[in-house]
Amino acid sequence: MSDQIITVYGTVWCGDCRRTRRFLDEHQIEYQWINIDQDKVGEQYVLKVNKGNRSVPTILFPDGSILVEPSNAQLAKKLNLAEPV
């Protein structure tokens, strides 16, 4: 994994995770996907940073910042993209 790639922790059944991935794909933002239902290390990371909650998507950015369950507008702001309509 590159330290310059966004890491998205989520699940395949989560609607917010699908929306986040679609947003990143549409804006051609490279990211690493970690399905916490299949990756127990990833699940433990999510639990740790969310105080025991399995909150997804949990997104780790190269600068070390984290967004949890962000809206498209929050993602756009973080990534310096035009606000979604």
MOPAC internal coordinates of N, CA, C and O (Angstrom, degrees):
PM7 1SCF
backbone

  N    0.0000 0     0.00 0     0.00 0    0    0    0
  C    1.4555 1     0.00 0     0.00 0    1    0    0
  C    1.5210 1   109.25 1     0.00 0    2    1    0
  O    1.2310 1   120.57 1   -46.35 1    3    2    1
  N    1.2929 1   116.51 1   133.65 1    3    2    1
  C    1.4519 1   122.23 1   177.01 1    5    3    2
  C    1.5186 1   109.63 1   -81.02 1    6    5    3
  O    1.2310 1   120.81 1   -36.27 1    7    6    5
  N    1.3303 1   116.06 1   143.73 1    7    6    5
  C    1.4620 1   120.46 1   177.38 1    9    7    6
  C    1.5179 1   111.73 1   -73.65 1   10    9    7
  O    1.2310 1   119.63 1   174.56 1   11   10    9
  N    1.3206 1   118.31 1    -5.44 1   11   10    9
  C    1.4546 1   121.81 1  -178.08 1   13   11   10
  C    1.5264 1   112.95 1  -104.04 1   14   13   11
  O    1.2310 1   120.36 1  -170.34 1   15   14   13
  N    1.3130 1   116.92 1     9.66 1   15   14   13
  C    1.4618 1   120.92 1  -178.14 1   17   15   14
  C    1.5280 1   109.01 1  -109.92 1   18   17   15
  O    1.2310 1   120.81 1   -40.21 1   19   18   17
  N    1.3041 1   116.06 1   139.79 1   19   18   17
  C    1.4597 1   122.45 1   174.54 1   21   19   18
  C    1.5242 1   108.32 1   -67.06 1   22   21   19
  O    1.2310 1   120.58 1   -39.39 1   23   22   21
  N    1.3232 1   116.50 1   140.61 1   23   22   21
  C    1.4550 1   121.28 1   175.48 1   25   23   22
  C    1.5178 1   108.28 1  -114.06 1   26   25   23
  O    1.2310 1   120.89 1   -54.88 1   27   26   25
  N    1.3258 1   115.91 1   125.12 1   27   26   25
  C    1.4619 1   122.08 1   179.42 1   29   27   26
  C    1.5224 1   107.95 1  -110.07 1   30   29   27
  O    1.2310 1   120.97 1   -62.57 1   31   30   29
  N    1.3186 1   115.75 1   117.43 1   31   30   29
  C    1.4602 1   122.66 1   175.64 1   33   31   30
  C    1.5197 1   107.40 1   -98.21 1   34   33   31
  O    1.2310 1   120.44 1   -52.47 1   35   34   33
  N    1.3328 1   116.76 1   127.53 1   35   34   33
  C    1.4542 1   118.81 1  -178.56 1   37   35   34
  C    1.5077 1   111.97 1  -167.00 1   38   37   35
  O    1.2310 1   121.65 1    14.59 1   39   38   37
  N    1.3311 1   114.44 1  -165.41 1   39   38   37
  C    1.4558 1   122.25 1   177.51 1   41   39   38
  C    1.5263 1   108.41 1  -133.35 1   42   41   39
  O    1.2310 1   120.67 1   -23.05 1   43   42   41
  N    1.3161 1   116.32 1   156.95 1   43   42   41
  C    1.4635 1   119.86 1  -178.60 1   45   43   42
  C    1.5206 1   112.28 1   -73.10 1   46   45   43
  O    1.2310 1   119.76 1   156.83 1   47   46   45
  N    1.3240 1   118.07 1   -23.17 1   47   46   45
  C    1.4673 1   121.48 1  -176.85 1   49   47   46
  C    1.5304 1   112.89 1   -89.86 1   50   49   47
  O    1.2310 1   119.81 1   175.43 1   51   50   49
  N    1.3124 1   117.96 1    -4.57 1   51   50   49
  C    1.4675 1   122.67 1  -176.58 1   53   51   50
  C    1.5321 1   110.66 1   -85.78 1   54   53   51
  O    1.2310 1   120.62 1   -59.42 1   55   54   53
  N    1.3268 1   116.41 1   120.58 1   55   54   53
  C    1.4675 1   121.36 1   179.42 1   57   55   54
  C    1.5205 1   112.75 1   -62.04 1   58   57   55
  O    1.2310 1   119.86 1   139.60 1   59   58   57
  N    1.3356 1   117.86 1   -40.40 1   59   58   57
  C    1.4704 1   120.36 1   178.71 1   61   59   58
  C    1.5204 1   111.20 1   -65.61 1   62   61   59
  O    1.2310 1   120.42 1   146.26 1   63   62   61
  N    1.3337 1   116.80 1   -33.74 1   63   62   61
  C    1.4743 1   120.56 1   177.19 1   65   63   62
  C    1.5254 1   110.35 1   -66.34 1   66   65   63
  O    1.2310 1   120.44 1   136.46 1   67   66   65
  N    1.3302 1   116.77 1   -43.54 1   67   66   65
  C    1.4775 1   120.01 1   178.36 1   69   67   66
  C    1.5266 1   110.13 1   -63.55 1   70   69   67
  O    1.2310 1   120.04 1   138.21 1   71   70   69
  N    1.3321 1   117.53 1   -41.79 1   71   70   69
  C    1.4628 1   121.02 1   179.54 1   73   71   70
  C    1.5298 1   110.48 1   -63.54 1   74   73   71
  O    1.2310 1   120.32 1   137.20 1   75   74   73
  N    1.3130 1   117.00 1   -42.80 1   75   74   73
  C    1.4645 1   121.36 1   179.52 1   77   75   74
  C    1.5202 1   110.97 1   -62.99 1   78   77   75
  O    1.2310 1   120.29 1   134.10 1   79   78   77
  N    1.3119 1   117.06 1   -45.90 1   79   78   77
  C    1.4662 1   120.53 1   179.32 1   81   79   78
  C    1.5277 1   111.03 1   -63.40 1   82   81   79
  O    1.2310 1   120.39 1   139.48 1   83   82   81
  N    1.3270 1   116.87 1   -40.52 1   83   82   81
  C    1.4656 1   120.94 1   178.03 1   85   83   82
  C    1.5323 1   109.71 1   -62.41 1   86   85   83
  O    1.2310 1   120.03 1   136.46 1   87   86   85
  N    1.3255 1   117.54 1   -43.54 1   87   86   85
  C    1.4645 1   122.12 1   178.63 1   89   87   86
  C    1.5360 1   110.74 1   -59.67 1   90   89   87
  O    1.2310 1   120.52 1   131.44 1   91   90   89
  N    1.3260 1   116.61 1   -48.56 1   91   90   89
  C    1.4669 1   120.31 1  -179.73 1   93   91   90
  C    1.5263 1   110.83 1   -64.29 1   94   93   91
  O    1.2310 1   120.14 1   138.35 1   95   94   93
  N    1.3233 1   117.33 1   -41.65 1   95   94   93
  C    1.4699 1   121.03 1   178.55 1   97   95   94
  C    1.5292 1   111.01 1   -62.76 1   98   97   95
  O    1.2310 1   120.54 1   134.70 1   99   98   97
  N    1.3355 1   116.57 1   -45.30 1   99   98   97
  C    1.4696 1   120.23 1  -179.40 1  101   99   98
  C    1.5257 1   112.53 1   -62.18 1  102  101   99
  O    1.2310 1   120.64 1   149.93 1  103  102  101
  N    1.3350 1   116.37 1   -30.07 1  103  102  101
  C    1.4663 1   120.76 1   179.38 1  105  103  102
  C    1.5317 1   112.19 1   -96.80 1  106  105  103
  O    1.2310 1   121.03 1  -171.94 1  107  106  105
  N    1.3264 1   115.64 1     8.06 1  107  106  105
  C    1.4665 1   122.93 1   177.72 1  109  107  106
  C    1.5264 1   111.86 1    53.65 1  110  109  107
  O    1.2310 1   121.73 1  -135.90 1  111  110  109
  N    1.3383 1   114.30 1    44.10 1  111  110  109
  C    1.4610 1   121.46 1   177.05 1  113  111  110
  C    1.5278 1   107.07 1   -94.71 1  114  113  111
  O    1.2310 1   120.57 1   -56.96 1  115  114  113
  N    1.3253 1   116.51 1   123.04 1  115  114  113
  C    1.4560 1   120.85 1   179.66 1  117  115  114
  C    1.5278 1   109.48 1   -73.71 1  118  117  115
  O    1.2310 1   120.90 1   -41.67 1  119  118  117
  N    1.3298 1   115.89 1   138.33 1  119  118  117
  C    1.4568 1   120.07 1   178.18 1  121  119  118
  C    1.5234 1   109.76 1  -153.48 1  122  121  119
  O    1.2310 1   121.76 1   -19.98 1  123  122  121
  N    1.3130 1   114.24 1   160.02 1  123  122  121
  C    1.4630 1   120.75 1   173.66 1  125  123  122
  C    1.5210 1   106.89 1  -103.57 1  126  125  123
  O    1.2310 1   120.08 1   -48.42 1  127  126  125
  N    1.3116 1   117.45 1   131.58 1  127  126  125
  C    1.4624 1   123.90 1   179.77 1  129  127  126
  C    1.5199 1   108.86 1  -100.41 1  130  129  127
  O    1.2310 1   120.82 1   -51.53 1  131  130  129
  N    1.3334 1   116.03 1   128.47 1  131  130  129
  C    1.4616 1   120.97 1   174.85 1  133  131  130
  C    1.5170 1   108.05 1  -124.27 1  134  133  131
  O    1.2310 1   121.03 1   -65.81 1  135  134  133
  N    1.3342 1   115.63 1   114.19 1  135  134  133
  C    1.4574 1   122.71 1   178.70 1  137  135  134
  C    1.5257 1   107.20 1   -83.88 1  138  137  135
  O    1.2310 1   120.59 1   -72.11 1  139  138  137
  N    1.3370 1   116.48 1   107.89 1  139  138  137
  C    1.4608 1   119.40 1  -174.85 1  141  139  138
  C    1.5231 1   113.04 1   -72.06 1  142  141  139
  O    1.2310 1   119.59 1   170.33 1  143  142  141
  N    1.3275 1   118.40 1    -9.67 1  143  142  141
  C    1.4588 1   120.41 1   172.29 1  145  143  142
  C    1.5264 1   110.74 1   -74.05 1  146  145  143
  O    1.2310 1   120.34 1   157.49 1  147  146  145
  N    1.3242 1   116.96 1   -22.51 1  147  146  145
  C    1.4639 1   121.41 1  -178.09 1  149  147  146
  C    1.5233 1   112.66 1  -112.43 1  150  149  147
  O    1.2310 1   119.74 1   162.82 1  151  150  149
  N    1.3128 1   118.10 1   -17.18 1  151  150  149
  C    1.4646 1   122.70 1  -176.15 1  153  151  150
  C    1.5276 1   108.13 1  -116.66 1  154  153  151
  O    1.2310 1   120.41 1   -78.57 1  155  154  153
  N    1.3238 1   116.83 1   101.43 1  155  154  153
  C    1.4639 1   120.92 1  -175.79 1  157  155  154
  C    1.5286 1   112.39 1   -70.10 1  158  157  155
  O    1.2310 1   119.94 1   150.36 1  159  158  157
  N    1.3307 1   117.72 1   -29.64 1  159  158  157
  C    1.4677 1   119.90 1   175.14 1  161  159  158
  C    1.5266 1   109.31 1   -66.07 1  162  161  159
  O    1.2310 1   120.67 1   137.40 1  163  162  161
  N    1.3226 1   116.32 1   -42.60 1  163  162  161
  C    1.4546 1   120.83 1   176.19 1  165  163  162
  C    1.5181 1   111.88 1   -62.37 1  166  165  163
  O    1.2310 1   120.83 1   138.44 1  167  166  165
  N    1.3183 1   116.02 1   -41.56 1  167  166  165
  C    1.4639 1   120.08 1   178.19 1  169  167  166
  C    1.5284 1   110.75 1   -61.92 1  170  169  167
  O    1.2310 1   120.28 1   137.28 1  171  170  169
  N    1.3124 1   117.07 1   -42.72 1  171  170  169
  C    1.4655 1   120.46 1   179.04 1  173  171  170
  C    1.5288 1   111.44 1   -63.51 1  174  173  171
  O    1.2310 1   120.41 1   143.04 1  175  174  173
  N    1.3369 1   116.82 1   -36.96 1  175  174  173
  C    1.4646 1   120.69 1   177.06 1  177  175  174
  C    1.5337 1   110.00 1   -62.48 1  178  177  175
  O    1.2310 1   120.32 1   133.53 1  179  178  177
  N    1.3299 1   117.00 1   -46.47 1  179  178  177
  C    1.4732 1   121.78 1   179.86 1  181  179  178
  C    1.5271 1   109.86 1   -60.71 1  182  181  179
  O    1.2310 1   120.38 1   134.45 1  183  182  181
  N    1.3204 1   116.88 1   -45.55 1  183  182  181
  C    1.4661 1   120.49 1   178.99 1  185  183  182
  C    1.5256 1   111.19 1   -61.20 1  186  185  183
  O    1.2310 1   120.46 1   140.02 1  187  186  185
  N    1.3205 1   116.73 1   -39.98 1  187  186  185
  C    1.4707 1   121.15 1  -178.55 1  189  187  186
  C    1.5287 1   111.41 1   -65.68 1  190  189  187
  O    1.2310 1   120.33 1   130.29 1  191  190  189
  N    1.3241 1   116.97 1   -49.71 1  191  190  189
  C    1.4724 1   118.96 1  -174.85 1  193  191  190
  C    1.5227 1   112.53 1   -76.66 1  194  193  191
  O    1.2310 1   120.05 1   165.08 1  195  194  193
  N    1.3377 1   117.50 1   -14.92 1  195  194  193
  C    1.4653 1   121.06 1   179.91 1  197  195  194
  C    1.5270 1   112.00 1  -111.58 1  198  197  195
  O    1.2310 1   120.77 1  -153.38 1  199  198  197
  N    1.3274 1   116.13 1    26.62 1  199  198  197
  C    1.4675 1   122.55 1   174.23 1  201  199  198
  C    1.5300 1   112.53 1    52.75 1  202  201  199
  O    1.2310 1   120.97 1  -133.88 1  203  202  201
  N    1.3331 1   115.75 1    46.12 1  203  202  201
  C    1.4525 1   121.45 1   176.49 1  205  203  202
  C    1.5171 1   115.18 1    89.76 1  206  205  203
  O    1.2310 1   120.25 1   176.19 1  207  206  205
  N    1.3270 1   117.13 1    -3.81 1  207  206  205
  C    1.4615 1   121.01 1   178.84 1  209  207  206
  C    1.5160 1   110.73 1   -93.48 1  210  209  207
  O    1.2310 1   121.22 1   -33.93 1  211  210  209
  N    1.3059 1   115.27 1   146.07 1  211  210  209
  C    1.4707 1   122.16 1   179.33 1  213  211  210
  C    1.5277 1   108.60 1   -94.76 1  214  213  211
  O    1.2310 1   120.49 1  -124.83 1  215  214  213
  N    1.3243 1   116.68 1    55.17 1  215  214  213
  C    1.4694 1   123.11 1  -174.83 1  217  215  214
  C    1.5195 1   110.22 1   -80.67 1  218  217  215
  O    1.2310 1   121.18 1   -58.35 1  219  218  217
  N    1.3341 1   115.36 1   121.65 1  219  218  217
  C    1.4544 1   120.88 1   179.60 1  221  219  218
  C    1.5221 1   110.12 1  -135.52 1  222  221  219
  O    1.2310 1   120.13 1   -29.86 1  223  222  221
  N    1.3158 1   117.36 1   150.14 1  223  222  221
  C    1.4510 1   125.27 1    -0.20 1  225  223  222
  C    1.5260 1   111.94 1   -74.95 1  226  225  223
  O    1.2310 1   121.61 1   -37.60 1  227  226  225
  N    1.3143 1   114.53 1   142.40 1  227  226  225
  C    1.4599 1   122.97 1   168.38 1  229  227  226
  C    1.5168 1   105.01 1  -108.39 1  230  229  227
  O    1.2310 1   120.77 1   -57.61 1  231  230  229
  N    1.3353 1   116.14 1   122.39 1  231  230  229
  C    1.4667 1   120.76 1  -172.80 1  233  231  230
  C    1.5198 1   109.20 1  -117.19 1  234  233  231
  O    1.2310 1   120.94 1   -57.41 1  235  234  233
  N    1.3245 1   115.82 1   122.59 1  235  234  233
  C    1.4551 1   123.11 1   178.10 1  237  235  234
  C    1.5224 1   108.42 1  -102.63 1  238  237  235
  O    1.2310 1   120.94 1   -55.01 1  239  238  237
  N    1.3338 1   115.81 1   124.99 1  239  238  237
  C    1.4589 1   121.65 1  -178.99 1  241  239  238
  C    1.5269 1   110.32 1   -99.07 1  242  241  239
  O    1.2310 1   120.14 1   -22.68 1  243  242  241
  N    1.3345 1   117.34 1   157.32 1  243  242  241
  C    1.4635 1   121.03 1  -178.11 1  245  243  242
  C    1.5265 1   113.77 1   -56.87 1  246  245  243
  O    1.2310 1   119.91 1   154.61 1  247  246  245
  N    1.3385 1   117.78 1   -25.39 1  247  246  245
  C    1.4665 1   120.11 1   179.29 1  249  247  246
  C    1.5289 1   112.64 1   -81.88 1  250  249  247
  O    1.2310 1   120.50 1  -178.51 1  251  250  249
  N    1.3541 1   116.65 1     1.49 1  251  250  249
  C    1.4559 1   121.04 1   178.68 1  253  251  250
  C    1.5175 1   114.17 1    92.64 1  254  253  251
  O    1.2310 1   120.31 1   172.46 1  255  254  253
  N    1.3253 1   117.01 1    -7.54 1  255  254  253
  C    1.4619 1   119.90 1   178.96 1  257  255  254
  C    1.5240 1   110.26 1   -77.59 1  258  257  255
  O    1.2310 1   121.22 1   -20.77 1  259  258  257
  N    1.3234 1   115.27 1   159.23 1  259  258  257
  C    1.4578 1   122.06 1  -176.73 1  261  259  258
  C    1.5217 1   109.12 1  -132.90 1  262  261  259
  O    1.2310 1   120.86 1   -42.39 1  263  262  261
  N    1.3282 1   115.96 1   137.61 1  263  262  261
  C    1.4578 1   121.88 1   168.93 1  265  263  262
  C    1.5261 1   107.20 1  -118.44 1  266  265  263
  O    1.2310 1   120.99 1   -42.65 1  267  266  265
  N    1.3306 1   115.71 1   137.35 1  267  266  265
  C    1.4552 1   121.38 1   179.13 1  269  267  266
  C    1.5241 1   108.34 1  -118.82 1  270  269  267
  O    1.2310 1   121.24 1   -55.16 1  271  270  269
  N    1.3277 1   115.23 1   124.84 1  271  270  269
  C    1.4602 1   122.48 1   179.94 1  273  271  270
  C    1.5330 1   112.33 1    50.40 1  274  273  271
  O    1.2310 1   120.21 1  -131.50 1  275  274  273
  N    1.3482 1   117.20 1    48.50 1  275  274  273
  C    1.4700 1   118.92 1  -177.39 1  277  275  274
  C    1.5261 1   112.14 1   -74.96 1  278  277  275
  O    1.2310 1   121.53 1   -26.86 1  279  278  277
  N    1.3174 1   114.68 1   153.14 1  279  278  277
  C    1.4640 1   120.82 1   171.92 1  281  279  278
  C    1.5312 1   108.28 1   -78.06 1  282  281  279
  O    1.2310 1   120.58 1   -11.77 1  283  282  281
  N    1.3225 1   116.50 1   168.23 1  283  282  281
  C    1.4637 1   119.92 1   175.42 1  285  283  282
  C    1.5282 1   110.29 1   -61.47 1  286  285  283
  O    1.2310 1   120.17 1   143.59 1  287  286  285
  N    1.3313 1   117.28 1   -36.41 1  287  286  285
  C    1.4685 1   120.81 1   179.24 1  289  287  286
  C    1.5260 1   110.68 1   -64.60 1  290  289  287
  O    1.2310 1   119.99 1   139.62 1  291  290  289
  N    1.3306 1   117.62 1   -40.38 1  291  290  289
  C    1.4607 1   120.54 1   177.78 1  293  291  290
  C    1.5293 1   110.96 1   -65.68 1  294  293  291
  O    1.2310 1   120.58 1   139.45 1  295  294  293
  N    1.3281 1   116.50 1   -40.55 1  295  294  293
  C    1.4644 1   119.82 1   177.12 1  297  295  294
  C    1.5242 1   110.98 1   -63.59 1  298  297  295
  O    1.2310 1   120.73 1   135.50 1  299  298  297
  N    1.3363 1   116.20 1   -44.50 1  299  298  297
  C    1.4659 1   120.67 1  -179.79 1  301  299  298
  C    1.5266 1   110.21 1   -59.62 1  302  301  299
  O    1.2310 1   120.25 1   137.33 1  303  302  301
  N    1.3212 1   117.14 1   -42.67 1  303  302  301
  C    1.4636 1   121.02 1  -179.86 1  305  303  302
  C    1.5245 1   110.36 1   -64.61 1  306  305  303
  O    1.2310 1   120.09 1   133.46 1  307  306  305
  N    1.3207 1   117.43 1   -46.54 1  307  306  305
  C    1.4537 1   122.12 1  -179.38 1  309  307  306
  C    1.5324 1   111.21 1   -61.10 1  310  309  307
  O    1.2310 1   120.55 1   142.28 1  311  310  309
  N    1.3293 1   116.55 1   -37.72 1  311  310  309
  C    1.4586 1   121.45 1  -176.40 1  313  311  310
  C    1.5314 1   113.37 1   -93.14 1  314  313  311
  O    1.2310 1   120.77 1  -173.37 1  315  314  313
  N    1.3435 1   116.13 1     6.63 1  315  314  313
  C    1.4601 1   121.84 1  -179.92 1  317  315  314
  C    1.5363 1   112.36 1    57.50 1  318  317  315
  O    1.2310 1   121.15 1  -137.75 1  319  318  317
  N    1.3290 1   115.41 1    42.25 1  319  318  317
  C    1.4465 1   121.63 1   178.20 1  321  319  318
  C    1.5293 1   108.64 1  -104.53 1  322  321  319
  O    1.2310 1   120.78 1   -18.23 1  323  322  321
  N    1.3242 1   116.11 1   161.77 1  323  322  321
  C    1.4578 1   119.72 1   175.07 1  325  323  322
  C    1.5293 1   108.88 1   -62.23 1  326  325  323
  O    1.2310 1   120.71 1   -38.77 1  327  326  325
  N    1.3021 1   116.24 1   141.23 1  327  326  325
  C    1.4651 1   121.53 1   178.87 1  329  327  326
  C    1.5220 1   110.00 1   -58.52 1  330  329  327
  O    1.2310 1   120.13 1   -43.32 1  331  330  329
  N    1.3418 1   117.36 1   136.68 1  331  330  329
  C    1.4735 1   119.56 1   176.53 1  333  331  330
  C    1.5192 1   110.44 1   -68.46 1  334  333  331
  O    1.2310 1   121.16 1   -28.37 1  335  334  333
  N    1.3161 1   115.39 1   151.63 1  335  334  333
  C    1.4759 1   120.57 1   179.94 1  337  335  334
  C    1.5125 1   109.28 1   -85.16 1  338  337  335
  O    1.2310 1   120.10 1   180.00 1  339  338  337

